Amino acid sequence: EAAVTQSPRNKVTVTGGNVTLSCRQTNSHNYMYWYRQDTGHGLRLIHYSYGAGNLQIGDVPDGYKATRTTQEDFFLLLELASPSQTSLYFCASSAPGYQDTQYFGPGTRLLVL
Amino acid sequence: GDSVIQMQGQVTLSENDFLFINCTYSTTGYPTLFWYVQYSGEGPQLLLQVTTANNKGSSRGFEATYDKGTTSFHLQKTSVQEIDSAVYYCAMRVSGSWQLIFGSGTQLTVMP
């Protein structure tokens, strides 16, 4: 069974704060993704990676950095958090085949005051 | 650009009612279409995949169909149960890309 874990599960910070969201997958998948989920917008892709050291820009990258340190670990960094980044963040992983399923983690709820 | 439109934001049904959710897509490429389900407190998980070759998929009592003529795809279930209450997302992957493009989601509430 695919396994994607995220930490923390909940985070509160203030405007201008520095936040790092962590994701680990134990599926040996090449691809990892960061999404944000907002009412009325569904899931929107922030960044993704197809291997350690690789980073690709998604559809809503502004204000976010990401880093893929290993095959298993993918981090999302908010260096100057703003209230507009209050959201539910999901990490996902997939193998590189074109029909392969994305497996999602349980999500991190971030509140920026 | 490529896009997926999911108009039904909320659907409320009673147990044993018929469920029908519709999405439309737009792409110049060759799409593979998906339905994901998200239960409360969890991440989305794959429910069904429909390729333009087979036009249809089924899982857990749900059936997905695809209509190339109207560039739409549908999720249906003959008799919903309370445990089916969740958010349902349609999604599309275009050939040559690993990116999934999601619709905005349909919150299904099934009353006992």
Interface residues (C-beta under 8 A of the other chain):
Chain A: V4 Y31 G40 H41 G42 L43 R44 L45 Y48 Y50 G58 F90 A92 S94 P96 Y98 Q99 T101 Q102 Y103 F104 G105 P106 G107
Chain B: Q6 G9 T32 G41 E42 G43 P44 Q45 L46 Q49 T51 Y89 R93 S95 G96 W98 Q99 L100 F102 G103 S104 G105
